[in-house]
Amino acid sequence: MRTPPIVSPEAWAAAWQELLVKEKAHTRARDALAAERRRMPWMLVEKDYRFETARGPASLLDLFEGRRQLIVYRAFVEPGVHGWPEHGCRGCSMVADQVAHPAHLNARDVTLCFVSRASQADLARIKAKMGWGLIPWHTITDSFDADFGVDEWHGHNVFIRQGDRIFRTYFINNRGDEAMGTTWSYLDVAPLGRQEVWEDSPEGYPQTPTYKWWNWNDSYEPQAAPDPEWVRVSDAGEAAFRAAAAKA
């Protein structure tokens, strides 16, 4: 193959700095797009959708698991797809392989789940085989997939609830699904965002100091104050980053 030029460390650093300007512009544009998502109009969900879960029958409201926000990925893990019954769709399986630990989303009042048309027995079998045990995975029993644009192709639907009222806030499919899987990619499509003070969000949206809510995935406690030692460490790190940026 025809490779890029081979250069000295100094020339490589200069080329990296030049590209970094564009990388930072891309990051700022991504943040601005997420801010626009948080201002998208909401659509009231008026039908009572039903699912089968590992705990039995459930409504769409139940899938929130008491949290305020819900992200639902429609995965084609079911009869009729290539690889069944040993596997689900290869693409949807790759999406599942990328999913970060859900505890971090839960700490920001977000529930992530997957839905398919396979039975709960089949989903449990394939989840165990593929190592997807942390992903809540439910069975579609009605027109949910058709009504939300995921009956023929995969996609993420995003919802928020106010009491028992549910609203659709966003939708991602096609190549947009390729970027999903990290804690940050999910929070950037969630209606309340990352909920950090630097974000451009509508007035009254919940926001907490940047970095301070982060925790080990087995150590989150609801309503707990940030650990003082972590606050000290993260403040020092942020100060160092700013000093380096100012020097540059």
ABEGO torsion letter per residue (X at the ends): XBBBBBBBAAAAAAAAAAAAAAAAAAAAAAAAAAAAAAABBBBBBABBBBBBBAAEBBBAAAAAGGBABBBBBBBBBBBGBBGOAABBBAAAAAAAAABBBAAAAAAAGBBBBBBBABBAAAAAAAAAAAGAAABBBBBBABAAAAAAGAAABBEBBBBBBBEABBBBABBBBEAAAAABGBAAAAAAABAAEAGBAABBBBBGBBBBBBGAABBBAAABBBGBBBBAAAAAAAAAAAAAAAAAAAAX
